[in-house]
Amino acid sequence: MSEFGYIPESLEVQSQSSNAGIFTPKDIYNLDIAKKWSSAGELELIETNSATSSDASVVALDFENIRGSEFDTHFITIQSGRSNGYQYLSLRFGVDGSYTTSGYRYARQQILHSTYSEDKSTSSSHLRIGSYVYKGENAYATIQNLHKDDRYVQVTSQMAGVEGNNSDSASSIGIGNLPTATSYNCIKVCRTSGVGWYEIKASLYGVRNA
């Protein structure tokens, strides 16, 4: 009988691509506690970071413990309130707190003032994931290969927000990458200039067995 008392007493296999044997509820519970229960696509919260300011001086949120050796795919959610000017919600990637400031590529489709448009760059100082707004936004992005030094970082994103005083809605979807094969270990949530937020909150997750 194995450590977790599997049924039957044959070799059980539990992985993303192969499963064999029978697991009792107690087996599953014990494996989950031991972090050995495989749940492909499951999100594990790594960190939630937030900030507020009475003078809109919050210009970035940094995530410097991404647990890259555990996860090939990360998922980040972002909710912000009003800022002190129009700018684009963006990401940067770095190593040990030193962030890359050039070479980002992205392509986005967006709707502003009920008008469709495209926005793209092959050499930017940021990877844009949002539209040109200042009255608040909600966004998420999936980030792949951050910690792999033989692959490019790949990003997909979606955003919805309030454009400005006229309360028009804004939304966008996009893709992007950083075409440098480097093992990155930190993420910065920022704007495309020094325009700051009054409040912002972001949560970083690792995607298990993605």
C-alpha positions in Angstrom: 0.0 0.0 0.0 1.4 3.4 -0.9 1.8 6.4 1.3 -1.7 7.7 0.5 -3.5 4.4 0.5 -4.4 4.2 -3.2 -7.0 1.7 -4.5 -6.0 -0.7 -6.0 -2.4 -1.6 -4.9 -1.0 -1.0 -8.3 1.1 1.9 -9.5 -1.1 5.0 -9.8 -0.3 7.7 -12.2 -1.6 11.2 -11.8 -0.4 13.9 -14.2 -1.6 16.3 -16.9 -1.4 13.8 -19.7 -1.8 10.4 -18.0 -4.1 9.2 -15.1 -4.5 5.6 -13.8 -5.7 4.0 -10.6 -8.4 5.1 -8.2 -8.0 7.9 -5.6 -10.2 8.2 -2.6 -11.4 11.6 -1.3 -8.8 11.2 1.6 -6.1 10.5 -1.0 -6.9 13.6 -2.9 -7.0 15.7 0.3 -3.6 14.4 1.4 -2.1 14.9 -2.0 -3.4 18.4 -2.2 -1.9 19.3 1.2 1.4 17.9 0.0 1.1 19.9 -3.2 1.2 16.7 -5.2 -2.3 16.7 -6.6 -2.2 17.7 -10.3 -4.9 20.2 -11.4 -4.1 21.4 -14.8 -5.0 25.0 -15.3 -5.5 25.7 -11.6 -4.6 29.3 -10.5 -2.4 29.7 -7.4 -2.3 33.2 -6.0 1.3 34.4 -5.7 0.8 37.9 -4.5 -1.7 40.8 -4.4 -0.2 44.3 -4.5 -2.1 47.5 -4.0 -1.5 51.2 -3.4 -3.4 54.4 -2.8 -2.4 58.1 -2.9 -4.2 61.3 -2.3 -2.1 63.1 -5.0 -2.1 60.4 -7.7 1.6 59.6 -7.1 1.4 55.9 -7.6 3.1 55.2 -10.9 3.8 51.5 -10.7 3.3 48.2 -8.9 6.2 45.7 -8.8 6.0 41.9 -8.5 9.5 40.6 -7.7 8.7 37.1 -6.5 7.0 35.5 -9.5 8.1 31.9 -8.5 9.2 31.4 -12.1 10.8 28.0 -11.4 7.3 26.7 -10.5 5.2 28.2 -13.3 5.6 28.5 -17.0 2.4 30.6 -17.3 1.4 33.6 -15.1 -2.0 35.3 -15.0 -2.4 38.9 -13.7 -5.5 40.9 -12.9 -5.5 44.7 -12.5 -8.2 47.1 -11.2 -7.5 50.8 -11.1 -9.4 53.9 -10.1 -9.0 57.4 -11.4 -5.6 58.7 -12.4 -4.3 62.2 -13.0 -4.1 62.0 -16.8 -4.6 59.9 -19.9 -2.1 57.1 -20.5 -1.9 53.4 -21.5 -1.9 50.6 -18.9 1.3 48.6 -19.6 3.7 45.9 -18.4 7.5 45.7 -18.2 9.6 42.6 -17.4 13.0 42.5 -15.6 15.7 40.7 -13.7 16.3 41.3 -10.0 14.4 44.7 -10.0 16.1 46.0 -13.2 13.4 46.4 -15.9 13.8 46.2 -19.7 12.9 49.6 -21.2 13.0 48.8 -24.9 12.1 46.3 -27.6 8.6 45.4 -26.6 6.2 44.4 -29.4 2.4 44.5 -29.2 -0.7 44.7 -31.4 -4.1 45.8 -30.0 -7.6 46.2 -31.3 -9.7 48.8 -29.3 -13.0 50.6 -29.2 -13.0 54.2 -28.0 -15.9 56.6 -28.4 -17.7 53.8 -30.2 -14.9 53.9 -32.8 -12.8 50.9 -33.7 -9.1 51.3 -34.2 -5.8 49.4 -34.1 -2.6 50.2 -32.1 0.7 48.4 -32.6 4.4 48.8 -32.2 7.5 46.7 -33.0 9.8 48.6 -30.7 8.3 50.1 -27.6 9.5 51.0 -24.1 6.4 49.3 -22.6 4.1 46.4 -23.6 0.6 48.1 -23.8 -2.4 46.1 -22.5 -4.9 49.0 -22.1 -6.5 51.9 -23.9 -5.9 55.6 -23.5 -8.0 56.3 -20.4 -7.9 58.0 -17.0 -11.2 57.3 -15.3 -10.4 53.7 -14.3 -9.8 50.3 -15.9 -10.0 46.6 -15.3 -7.7 44.3 -17.2 -6.1 40.9 -17.2 -3.1 39.4 -19.0 -1.7 35.9 -19.5 2.1 35.8 -19.5 4.1 32.8 -20.8 7.8 31.9 -20.6 8.9 34.6 -18.2 11.5 32.4 -16.5 12.6 30.5 -19.6 15.9 31.6 -21.1 15.4 29.9 -24.4 12.0 31.4 -25.3 10.4 34.8 -25.8 7.9 36.2 -23.3 4.4 36.0 -24.8 1.4 38.0 -23.6 -2.3 38.1 -24.3 -4.5 40.7 -22.7 -8.0 42.2 -22.4 -9.1 45.5 -20.9 -12.3 47.5 -20.2 -12.5 51.0 -18.7 -13.9 54.5 -18.6 -12.3 56.8 -21.0 -12.7 60.2 -19.3 -15.1 62.9 -18.1 -17.6 62.1 -20.8 -17.8 58.6 -19.3 -17.4 56.9 -22.7 -16.4 53.2 -22.4 -13.1 51.9 -23.7 -12.1 48.3 -24.3 -9.3 46.4 -26.0 -7.8 43.0 -26.7 -4.2 42.5 -27.5 -1.1 40.3 -27.9 2.6 41.1 -27.4 6.0 39.8 -26.7 9.5 40.7 -25.6 11.8 39.1 -28.2 14.8 38.5 -26.0 15.4 35.0 -24.6 16.1 35.8 -21.0 15.1 34.4 -17.6 13.0 37.2 -16.2 11.9 37.2 -12.6 9.9 40.4 -12.0 6.9 42.2 -13.5 6.1 45.9 -13.4 2.5 47.2 -13.8 2.8 50.8 -15.0 1.6 53.5 -17.5 3.4 54.7 -20.6 4.5 57.8 -18.9 4.8 59.1 -15.3 1.0 59.7 -15.0 0.0 58.2 -11.7 -3.0 56.6 -10.1 -5.0 57.5 -7.0 -5.6 53.8 -6.4 -4.7 50.5 -8.0 -4.7 46.8 -7.1 -3.2 43.9 -9.0 -3.0 40.2 -8.3 -0.5 37.8 -9.8 -1.2 34.1 -10.1 0.7 31.0 -11.3 -1.1 28.6 -13.6 -0.4 25.0 -12.6 0.7 22.5 -15.3 -0.2 24.9 -18.1 
